[in-house]
Amino acid sequence: MNFNETIERALAQARELQRTVGDAVGKAHEHMQPLIKESVKQAQELQTTLTKHASETGQIAQEQSQNALAQVQDYIKLASKTAAESAEQARSAAQQLAEQSRKVVEAATAALGKKPDGADPGPTGKKPGA
């Protein structure tokens, strides 16, 4: 797998993770459990990809990858907690989980040197990199 393929794979995994969490937030607690388990699995796959990326890149990219890995680890902890909570608690925790998944996507894209899809326009009104 070359560098660009690794980047595209990691970004796709991060986006899929965020999509799955978005789906989980909109579901009732009983329906959230399998989605949360799936999102943890995807987070673990992303963690593996980022670890490999960190070992194959320079110092700055390694630091960014370590930051992304920390975000993924926080996500996995939060997802595990969410899966164990009651329905009302789970809704609140799922919102936190959605926010953490957004941070995962941002950290992963920074680590891989890309801007997230749909990045907010900056002060110029243009998307970054546009």
C-alpha positions as CSV (number, residue, x, y, z in Angstrom):
1,M,0.0,0.0,0.0
2,N,1.6,3.3,-1.0
3,F,1.4,6.6,0.9
4,N,-1.6,8.0,-1.0
5,E,-3.5,4.8,-0.6
6,T,-2.8,4.8,3.1
7,I,-4.0,8.4,3.4
8,E,-7.2,7.7,1.4
9,R,-7.9,4.5,3.5
10,A,-7.4,6.3,6.8
11,L,-9.7,9.2,5.7
12,A,-12.3,6.8,4.5
13,Q,-12.2,5.0,7.8
14,A,-12.5,8.3,9.7
15,R,-15.5,9.4,7.6
16,E,-17.2,6.0,8.0
17,L,-16.6,6.3,11.8
18,Q,-18.2,9.7,11.8
19,R,-21.1,8.5,9.6
20,T,-21.8,5.5,11.9
21,V,-21.8,7.8,15.0
22,G,-24.2,10.1,13.3
23,D,-26.5,7.2,12.6
24,A,-26.2,6.0,16.3
25,V,-27.2,9.5,17.6
26,G,-30.4,9.3,15.7
27,K,-31.4,5.8,16.9
28,A,-33.0,4.7,20.2
29,H,-30.7,3.2,22.8
30,E,-31.5,-0.4,22.0
31,H,-30.6,0.2,18.4
32,M,-27.4,2.1,19.3
33,Q,-25.6,-0.8,20.8
34,P,-24.7,-2.6,17.5
35,L,-23.8,0.7,15.9
36,I,-21.6,1.7,18.8
37,K,-19.8,-1.7,18.7
38,E,-19.3,-1.2,14.9
39,S,-18.0,2.3,15.4
40,V,-15.5,1.0,18.0
41,K,-14.4,-1.6,15.5
42,Q,-13.9,1.1,12.9
43,A,-12.0,3.2,15.4
44,Q,-9.7,0.3,16.1
45,E,-9.1,-0.2,12.4
46,L,-8.3,3.5,12.1
47,Q,-6.0,3.2,15.1
48,T,-4.1,0.4,13.4
49,T,-3.8,2.5,10.1
50,L,-2.6,5.6,12.0
51,T,-0.1,3.6,14.0
52,K,1.4,2.2,10.8
53,H,1.4,5.7,9.2
54,A,3.2,7.1,12.2
55,S,5.9,4.5,12.0
56,E,6.5,5.2,8.3
57,T,6.6,9.0,8.4
58,G,8.8,11.9,9.6
59,Q,8.8,13.5,13.1
60,I,6.0,16.1,12.4
61,A,3.7,13.5,10.8
62,Q,4.4,11.2,13.7
63,E,3.4,13.9,16.2
64,Q,0.2,14.5,14.3
65,S,-0.5,10.8,14.1
66,Q,0.0,10.5,17.9
67,N,-2.5,13.3,18.4
68,A,-4.9,11.5,16.1
69,L,-4.3,8.2,18.0
70,A,-5.1,9.9,21.3
71,Q,-8.4,11.2,19.8
72,V,-9.2,7.6,18.6
73,Q,-8.3,6.2,22.1
74,D,-10.6,8.8,23.7
75,Y,-13.3,7.8,21.3
76,I,-13.0,4.1,22.1
77,K,-13.2,4.8,25.8
78,L,-16.2,7.1,25.4
79,A,-18.0,4.6,23.1
80,S,-17.4,1.8,25.6
81,K,-18.9,4.0,28.4
82,T,-21.9,5.0,26.1
83,A,-22.7,1.3,25.4
84,A,-23.0,0.7,29.2
85,E,-25.3,3.6,30.1
86,S,-29.0,4.0,30.3
87,A,-31.1,5.4,27.4
88,E,-31.2,9.0,28.7
89,Q,-27.5,9.0,29.7
90,A,-26.7,7.4,26.3
91,R,-28.3,10.2,24.4
92,S,-26.1,12.7,26.1
93,A,-23.1,10.5,25.8
94,A,-23.9,9.9,22.1
95,Q,-23.8,13.6,21.5
96,Q,-20.4,13.7,23.1
97,L,-19.4,10.7,21.0
98,A,-20.5,12.6,17.8
99,E,-18.3,15.5,18.8
100,Q,-15.4,13.3,19.6
101,S,-15.8,11.5,16.2
102,R,-15.6,15.0,14.5
103,K,-12.3,15.6,16.4
104,V,-11.1,12.2,15.2
105,V,-11.8,13.1,11.6
106,E,-10.0,16.5,12.0
107,A,-7.0,15.0,13.8
108,A,-6.7,12.2,11.2
109,T,-6.9,14.5,8.3
110,A,-4.3,16.8,9.9
111,A,-2.0,13.8,10.5
112,L,-2.4,12.8,6.9
113,G,-1.9,16.3,5.5
114,K,-5.4,16.8,4.1
115,K,-8.4,19.0,4.9
116,P,-11.6,17.3,6.0
117,D,-14.5,17.1,3.4
118,G,-16.8,20.0,4.0
119,A,-14.3,22.0,6.0
120,D,-15.7,25.3,7.2
121,P,-14.8,28.4,5.1
122,G,-12.2,30.6,6.7
123,P,-12.4,34.3,7.1
124,T,-12.1,34.8,3.4
125,G,-15.3,32.8,2.8
126,K,-13.3,30.2,0.8
127,K,-12.8,26.7,1.9
128,P,-9.2,26.1,3.1
129,G,-7.0,25.0,0.2
130,A,-9.5,26.4,-2.3
